[in-house]
Amino acid sequence: MTLLHHLIDGAARRWPERVAVSTATEAVSHAELAAASVRVAGWLRALGVRRGHRVVLVGPSSPLAPALAYAASRVGAVFCVLHEQATGRPLAHVLDDAQPALLVAAEDRALALARERGVRAVGDADAAAHAFGQSGPEPVGARPGPEPLPVDPLCLIYTSGSTAAPKAVVSTHQQVMFAVPAIQSMLAYRPDDVVYCPLPLSFDYGLYQLFLGAASGAQVRLGRPAEAGPALLRNLVEARATVLASVPPVAQTLVRLLRRNPARVPPLRLLTNTGAEMPADLLAALRGALPALRIQLMFGLTECKRATIMPPDGDLDRPGACGVALPGTEVYAVDEAGRRLPPGETGELVVRGPNVMAGYWRRPELTQQRFPREEGLFPQLRTGDHGWLDEDGYLYFVGRHDDIYKERGFRVSATEVEAAARRVPGVAGAAVLPPRSGGTALLVVAGTLAPEEVLIRMRDEIEEYKIPHRCLVVDALPVTDRGKVDRTALLAAVGGG
């Protein structure tokens, strides 16, 4: 299998009647999903979508997302799934940057914004009707063209970075189709698993659950971000979930709910974690509440999908480690001159292998900086993360040196948040103090608005999940002699946040 849609076609042959993707209200089998993707591919061709064109989907998690992704693969198009909160300026940025041939969206505001820019826009209900509301051959005139090549671009994933606007990581069929079986070889999802995914499909961790489900025959139960709150335990029990794709806030919620309802135990056998470090006390609490549960910790970035994975419960033998490199790849630390460091020495982490993505969409200079290439070698990724490896190749993460931070398991750029805050009328300056010691980020602004007003108005400028929960308004931000925000002085002034 070399192209993405080969995954679902293979699953349809091996497990045709098994549920592939479900929500609280609907379920489709592997065979039904494969057939739906063929119909959507024909619909895309009838709309004029061709090889290399971009197709953007904005909306809640549903079976339409994998149907559209596999359909784009059949056509040779490039798909992009955005968070359902991507409206206003964030969506406008993607439309201007990706220049899609088609937008599929749930909200009228998103459709109107696309049409203002001359982008064909279709409601998600209409797209779903073509996918699941009919049967039979492709629409008349929608003839298949040549299949894409494995090296062709397949997917754009927008991720926060050290710029005021998100950048898109470009993945090819070849990279995705290497990463999926490599990850599956270490996680070992089973055909009878129900993988509960409360994560947005705009994040690679959520999106790849769909592909891992097709590779293993497992059912992927799509939750909503809001369901990771009080409803989480009920949903896990009702779905009979055996695997939970988790980030620390989801795990914390689960522990809290299990303590309140010790008799209501989901049949979970495996919990995976990435996005942020899982505290040792949280790991102990999970194991105390669910003695049969096994835990696999992972480390990765959108730019390489997954870098390292621990063996099940490997953290018990190597506390603080976050895994070994995927089969067929390597992870190592380098010094400031780019020289490899021996085990035990901390440096910038570099990932090398077929899992490293193609680069950034329309960002050649940044691509060259982060994805240096050596003749005859696999692509490399300079991660911007720091850490060290032990003698056996286990990675120990130390931290980042740029403005990216992780909060609630999601990657957020301080620069992007600050730029959004400065666009709010009445805000003269802004600075973000990233989370410390398990806390949350603090937004400090200079201006005249009340803190809660700043946070409310930022919803028009940036996705809500990126907005810090805390805001402090000051008369002026401290600056250095170069005119930049003096973050050390600011941290001292607010008492450590």
C-alpha positions in Angstrom: 0.0 0.0 0.0 1.5 3.3 -1.1 -1.4 5.8 -1.2 -3.7 6.8 1.6 -6.9 5.5 0.1 -5.2 2.0 -0.2 -5.6 1.9 3.6 -9.4 2.1 3.6 -9.6 -0.2 0.6 -7.6 -2.8 2.4 -9.7 -2.4 5.5 -12.9 -2.8 3.4 -11.6 -6.1 2.1 -10.4 -7.5 5.4 -13.1 -6.2 7.8 -16.0 -5.1 5.6 -18.7 -5.3 8.2 -16.7 -3.9 11.2 -17.4 -0.4 12.3 -14.7 1.9 11.1 -15.8 5.3 12.5 -18.6 6.2 14.8 -20.0 9.1 16.8 -22.8 9.2 19.4 -25.4 9.2 16.7 -23.9 7.4 13.6 -21.6 4.6 12.6 -20.1 3.5 9.2 -18.3 0.3 8.4 -15.0 0.0 6.7 -16.8 -1.1 3.5 -19.3 1.8 3.8 -16.5 4.3 4.3 -14.5 3.1 1.3 -17.6 3.3 -0.8 -18.4 6.8 0.5 -14.9 7.9 -0.4 -15.3 6.7 -3.9 -18.6 8.7 -4.3 -17.0 11.8 -2.8 -14.1 11.4 -5.2 -16.5 11.4 -8.1 -18.3 14.4 -6.6 -15.0 16.3 -6.2 -14.1 15.6 -9.8 -17.5 16.8 -11.0 -16.8 20.1 -9.1 -13.6 20.5 -10.9 -11.2 19.4 -8.2 -8.1 18.1 -9.7 -4.7 16.7 -8.8 -2.8 19.2 -6.6 -5.9 21.2 -5.7 -6.6 21.9 -2.0 -9.8 20.9 -0.3 -10.5 22.4 3.2 -13.0 21.0 5.7 -14.1 23.0 8.7 -16.5 21.5 11.2 -17.1 19.0 14.1 -15.6 15.6 13.9 -17.7 13.2 11.9 -17.3 10.3 9.4 -17.3 13.0 6.6 -13.7 13.9 7.5 -12.2 10.4 6.7 -14.5 10.1 3.6 -13.2 13.4 2.3 -9.6 12.6 3.2 -9.7 9.3 1.3 -11.6 10.9 -1.6 -8.9 13.6 -1.9 -6.3 10.8 -2.0 -8.2 9.2 -4.9 -8.4 12.4 -6.8 -4.8 13.4 -6.1 -6.0 16.5 -4.2 -4.5 17.8 -0.9 -6.9 17.8 2.1 -6.8 20.1 5.1 -9.0 19.6 8.2 -9.4 22.7 10.4 -10.6 23.0 14.0 -14.3 23.7 14.1 -13.5 27.0 15.9 -11.5 28.2 12.9 -13.7 31.1 11.8 -13.0 34.8 11.1 -9.4 35.8 10.8 -7.9 32.2 11.4 -10.0 30.8 8.5 -9.3 33.8 6.3 -5.6 33.2 6.8 -5.9 29.5 5.7 -8.1 30.5 2.7 -5.5 33.1 1.6 -2.6 30.8 2.3 -3.8 27.5 0.9 -6.0 28.9 -1.9 -8.3 25.9 -1.9 -10.4 24.9 -4.8 -13.2 23.9 -2.4 -14.2 24.7 1.2 -16.6 22.3 3.0 -18.0 23.9 6.2 -20.7 23.6 8.8 -21.3 27.3 9.5 -22.8 29.9 7.1 -20.1 32.4 8.2 -17.3 30.2 7.0 -19.1 29.6 3.7 -19.7 33.3 3.2 -16.0 34.1 4.0 -14.9 31.6 1.3 -17.3 32.9 -1.3 -16.1 36.5 -0.7 -12.7 35.2 -1.7 -13.9 33.5 -4.8 -13.6 30.0 -3.3 -16.3 27.5 -4.0 -18.0 26.6 -0.8 -20.4 23.8 0.1 -22.2 23.0 3.3 -21.1 19.9 5.1 -24.6 18.5 5.0 -24.5 18.6 1.2 -21.1 16.9 1.2 -22.3 14.2 3.7 -25.3 13.5 1.4 -23.0 12.7 -1.5 -20.9 10.5 0.8 -23.5 8.6 2.7 -26.9 9.5 1.4 -26.7 7.7 -1.9 -25.3 4.6 -3.5 -24.3 3.5 -6.9 -21.6 4.6 -9.4 -19.8 7.9 -9.5 -21.6 10.9 -11.0 -21.7 11.0 -14.8 -18.7 12.7 -16.3 -16.5 12.3 -13.2 -13.9 10.1 -14.8 -11.0 9.1 -12.7 -7.6 10.5 -13.7 -4.2 9.0 -13.1 -3.5 8.0 -9.5 -1.2 10.4 -7.6 2.4 9.4 -7.0 3.6 8.5 -3.5 5.7 11.6 -3.4 2.7 13.9 -4.2 1.4 16.1 -1.4 -1.6 14.7 0.4 -2.3 16.8 3.5 -1.8 20.2 5.0 -1.8 20.5 8.8 -1.7 24.0 10.2 0.3 24.3 13.3 1.4 27.1 15.5 5.0 28.4 15.2 7.2 31.3 15.9 5.2 33.5 13.6 2.1 35.6 14.0 0.1 33.2 11.9 0.0 29.4 11.7 2.0 27.6 9.1 1.1 24.5 7.2 3.1 21.3 7.4 3.0 19.4 4.0 2.7 15.6 4.2 3.1 13.4 1.2 1.4 10.0 0.7 4.8 8.4 1.2 5.4 10.0 4.6 1.9 9.2 5.9 2.0 5.7 4.6 5.4 5.2 6.4 4.3 6.7 9.6 1.0 4.8 10.0 2.4 1.2 10.0 5.5 2.3 12.0 3.2 3.7 14.7 0.8 0.7 14.5 3.8 -1.7 14.9 4.4 -0.2 18.3 0.9 0.6 19.6 -0.6 -2.7 18.2 -4.3 -1.6 17.9 -6.5 -4.6 17.4 -9.5 -5.3 15.1 -11.8 -5.5 18.1 -10.6 -2.3 19.7 -12.8 0.8 20.1 -10.4 3.8 20.1 -12.0 6.8 21.7 -10.7 10.0 20.3 -11.9 13.3 22.0 -9.2 15.2 20.1 -9.9 17.5 17.1 -9.1 16.0 13.7 -7.2 19.3 12.9 -4.4 17.9 15.1 -2.3 15.2 13.7 -2.8 13.1 16.9 -6.5 13.0 16.3 -6.3 12.7 12.5 -4.0 9.7 12.6 -6.4 7.8 14.8 -8.6 7.4 11.7 -5.7 6.0 9.7 -4.5 3.7 12.5 -8.1 2.4 12.7 -8.0 1.5 9.0 -4.6 -0.1 9.4 -5.7 -2.3 12.3 -9.4 -2.8 11.7 -10.3 -1.0 14.9 -13.3 1.2 15.4 -12.5 4.9 16.0 -15.2 6.6 18.1 -15.1 10.3 17.5 -15.8 12.5 20.4 -16.1 16.3 20.6 -13.6 18.5 22.5 -16.4 19.4 25.0 -17.0 15.7 25.7 -13.5 15.5 27.3 -15.2 17.2 30.3 -17.8 15.7 32.6 -19.3 13.5 29.9 -16.0 11.7 29.3 -16.5 8.7 31.6 -20.1 8.2 30.4 -19.0 8.3 26.8 -16.1 5.8 27.4 -18.5 3.4 29.1 -21.2 3.7 26.5 -18.8 3.3 23.6 -17.1 0.3 25.3 -13.8 2.0 24.6 -10.7 -0.1 24.9 -8.2 2.5 23.9 -8.1 6.2 24.8 -6.0 8.7 22.8 -5.2 11.1 25.5 -3.4 14.3 26.5 -2.8 15.2 30.1 -6.0 17.3 30.7 -8.1 14.4 29.3 -6.3 12.0 31.7 -6.8 14.3 34.6 -10.5 14.5 33.9 -10.8 10.8 33.7 -9.1 10.3 37.0 -11.3 12.9 38.7 -14.5 11.2 37.2 -13.3 7.7 38.2 -12.8 8.9 41.8 -16.4 10.2 41.9 -17.8 7.1 40.2 -15.6 4.1 41.2 -18.2 1.6 40.1 -18.4 2.9 36.6 -15.3 1.5 35.0 -14.7 1.6 31.2 -13.1 -1.4 29.6 -9.9 0.5 28.7 -6.9 -1.7 28.1 -4.6 1.1 26.7 -4.0 4.8 27.1 -1.6 6.7 24.9 -0.3 10.2 25.6 1.5 12.9 23.7 1.3 16.7 23.4 2.7 17.3 26.9 4.5 15.4 29.7 2.2 13.2 31.8 3.1 13.9 35.5 4.2 10.9 37.5 1.4 11.3 40.1 -1.2 11.3 37.3 0.3 8.1 35.9 0.0 6.5 39.3 -3.5 7.7 39.7 -4.6 6.2 36.4 -3.1 2.9 37.3 -4.7 3.0 40.7 -8.1 3.6 39.3 -7.7 1.2 36.3 -5.4 -1.7 37.4 -5.6 -3.5 34.0 -4.7 -0.3 32.1 -1.5 -0.1 30.2 0.1 3.2 29.3 2.2 4.2 26.3 3.9 7.6 26.4 5.0 9.2 23.1 6.8 12.3 21.8 6.3 13.9 18.5 5.8 17.0 16.4 3.5 17.7 13.5 6.6 18.0 11.3 7.5 14.3 11.8 4.1 13.0 13.2 5.7 10.8 15.8 9.3 10.7 16.9 9.4 8.2 19.8 7.1 5.8 21.6 7.6 3.9 24.9 6.9 0.2 25.2 3.6 -0.4 27.2 4.3 0.7 30.8 7.9 1.4 29.9 7.8 4.5 32.1 7.8 2.2 35.2 11.3 1.0 34.3 12.5 4.4 32.9 10.8 7.2 34.7 10.9 10.5 32.6 11.6 8.8 29.3 9.3 9.3 26.3 10.3 6.4 24.1 12.6 5.1 21.4 12.6 6.2 17.8 10.1 4.6 15.4 11.4 1.6 13.4 13.4 2.9 10.4 14.1 6.3 11.9 16.5 7.9 14.3 16.5 10.6 16.9 19.6 12.2 18.3 20.8 15.4 20.0 23.2 17.9 18.5 25.2 20.8 19.8 25.0 24.4 18.5 27.3 23.5 15.7 25.1 20.6 14.6 27.5 17.9 15.9 26.0 14.7 17.3 26.2 14.5 21.0 27.0 11.3 23.0 24.4 9.6 25.3 23.6 11.7 28.4 24.4 15.1 26.9 21.6 17.6 26.3 21.2 19.3 23.0 18.7 20.1 20.2 16.8 17.1 19.1 17.0 16.0 15.5 14.7 13.5 13.8 15.8 11.7 10.7 13.8 9.3 8.6 10.9 8.8 6.2 8.5 10.1 8.9 9.9 13.7 8.4 7.4 15.7 6.5 8.1 17.5 3.2 8.3 21.0 4.7 6.2 24.1 5.1 3.6 25.2 2.6 5.0 28.3 0.7 7.7 28.8 3.4 11.0 27.9 1.6 13.3 29.8 3.9 11.7 28.2 7.0 11.7 24.8 5.4 15.4 25.1 4.7 16.0 26.1 8.3 14.0 23.4 9.9 14.4 20.6 7.3 18.1 20.6 6.3 18.9 18.0 3.7 22.1 16.1 3.2 22.8 14.5 -0.1 21.9 10.8 0.0 20.4 10.9 3.4 16.8 10.9 4.7 15.3 14.4 5.4 16.1 15.8 8.8 14.0 17.9 11.2 15.6 20.3 13.6 12.9 20.2 16.2 13.7 23.2 18.3 13.2 20.9 21.3 16.0 20.0 23.7 16.7 16.7 25.4 19.1 13.8 25.7 19.2 10.1 25.0 20.5 7.3 27.2 22.7 4.4 26.0 19.7 2.4 24.9 18.3 5.2 22.7 15.5 6.3 25.1 14.7 10.0 24.8 14.4 12.3 27.8 12.7 15.6 26.9 14.1 18.8 28.5 12.3 21.8 26.9 12.0 24.2 24.0 14.1 27.2 23.1 11.5 29.1 21.0 8.1 30.6 21.8 6.1 27.4 21.4 4.4 26.0 24.5 2.0 23.2 25.2 -1.2 23.8 27.1 -4.0 21.3 27.6 -2.0 19.1 25.2 -2.2 21.5 22.3 0.7 23.3 20.6 0.4 27.1 20.9 2.6 29.9 19.7 3.1 32.9 22.1 3.8 35.1 19.1 0.5 34.2 17.4 -1.5 34.8 20.6 0.2 38.1 21.2 -0.4 39.2 17.7 -4.1 38.4 18.1 -4.4 40.3 21.4 -2.7 43.4 19.8 -5.4 43.4 17.1 -8.1 44.0 19.8 -9.1 47.7 19.9 -8.0 49.1 23.2 -4.9 46.8 23.6 -1.6 48.7 23.2 0.7 45.8 23.8 0.7 42.1 24.8 2.9 39.4 26.1 2.3 35.7 26.9 4.0 34.0 29.8 3.9 30.3 29.0 2.7 27.7 31.6 5.0 26.9 34.4 5.0 23.9 36.8 1.8 22.5 35.5 -0.1 25.8 35.5 -1.7 27.7 32.6 -0.5 30.5 30.3 -0.9 34.1 31.4 -1.7 36.9 28.9 -0.5 40.3 30.0 -1.8 43.3 28.0 -1.3 47.0 28.3 -4.6 48.8 27.7 -7.8 50.1 29.1 -10.1 47.0 28.7 -11.1 44.7 31.5 -9.3 41.3 31.3 -12.5 39.4 30.6 -13.3 41.8 27.7 -9.9 41.2 26.2 -10.4 37.5 26.2 -13.9 37.7 24.7 -12.8 40.0 21.9 -9.9 37.7 21.0 -12.4 35.1 19.9 -12.8 37.1 16.7 -9.1 37.0 16.1 -7.9 33.5 16.9 -9.3 30.0 17.7 -10.8 29.9 21.2 -8.7 27.0 22.3 -5.5 29.1 21.8 -6.7 31.9 24.1 -5.2 31.8 27.6 -7.7 31.3 30.4 -6.0 34.1 32.4 -5.4 37.7 31.5 -3.8 40.6 33.4 -4.2 44.2 32.3 -1.3 46.6 33.2 -0.5 50.2 32.4 2.6 49.4 30.4 4.8 46.4 29.6 8.4 46.5 30.7 10.8 46.7 27.8 14.6 46.1 27.2 17.0 48.7 25.9 16.2 47.3 22.4 12.5 48.0 22.8 11.4 44.4 23.2 9.3 43.1 26.0 11.4 42.3 29.0 10.0 39.0 29.9 12.2 38.5 32.9 11.1 41.8 34.4 7.5 41.0 33.5 7.6 37.6 35.2 9.1 39.2 38.3 6.4 41.9 38.3 3.5 39.5 38.2 5.0 37.2 40.8 5.8 34.2 38.5 2.4 34.3 36.8 
